[in-house]
Amino acid sequence: MTDRGAETIAWRDYLGVATGLLRWSPAAFWAATPHEFWAAIEARRRAYGKATAPPPSDDEIQAIRRRHAGG
């Protein structure tokens, strides 16, 4: 078979998005069609937006440490 400009599919990256971001099981990822995968990505973007949360402030970090100090 010859390579006619075909791109390599980054399966590991897509699996990471599905299991980490979408919280799918690996079996759900491998059972999904590409349409289902991209529809889920788009739905998440619409639901949560593209913005990321700001990092916690020093006071918030200290409060977290106090809550979990005995753990």
N, C-alpha and C positions, 0 to 999 in steps of 0.2 A: 504494500500500500504506500502511496506517495503522500507527502504532506503538501496540501494545497492551501497553505496559509492558515490552517486550522490552529486555533489557540488552545493551549493546555488549560483544562478546567481545574480550578483550585478547589478540589473536593474538600481538602482539609479545612480550608478557610470557610467554605459554605457550611460544613458540618459544625464548625465552631460557632458560627452565627446561629444556626438552628438550635444547638444544644445550650449555648450560653445566653444569647439574647432572646430567643423565642421560647426557650425552656422546653424544647421538644426532646423526646427520647431519640437516640440514634435510629431506632427502628422506624419511628415516625418520619424522620428525615429521609431515610432510604426508601420509604413507601410513598413519599410525596412526589407529585409531578413538579417540574420546574414552575409551571403556572401557579400551583398551590404555594410553593416556597416564596415566590416573588409577591404573590398576593398577601401573604402573611407579613412580609417585610413592609410592604406599602401600608397595610392596616396599622402596624405598630407605629410607623412614622406619623400617620395621621392622628393616632391616639395620643402619642407622647411628644410629638414634635421633634425637631432636630436639635434643639438646644440641650445642653448638658447642665446639670446642677453645678452651682459654684462649690468650691471646696469648703469643708467645714471651717469655721473660725476657731481661733485658739480656745475661746470659751466653750464652744461646742465640743471640742476634743477633750478638754478637761472634764466636762460633764459626763461624757462617755466613759472616760477612765474611772471616774468616781463610781458610776453605776456598775461597772464590771471589775472593780478592784478585788473583790473576794473570790472571783471565778477561777 
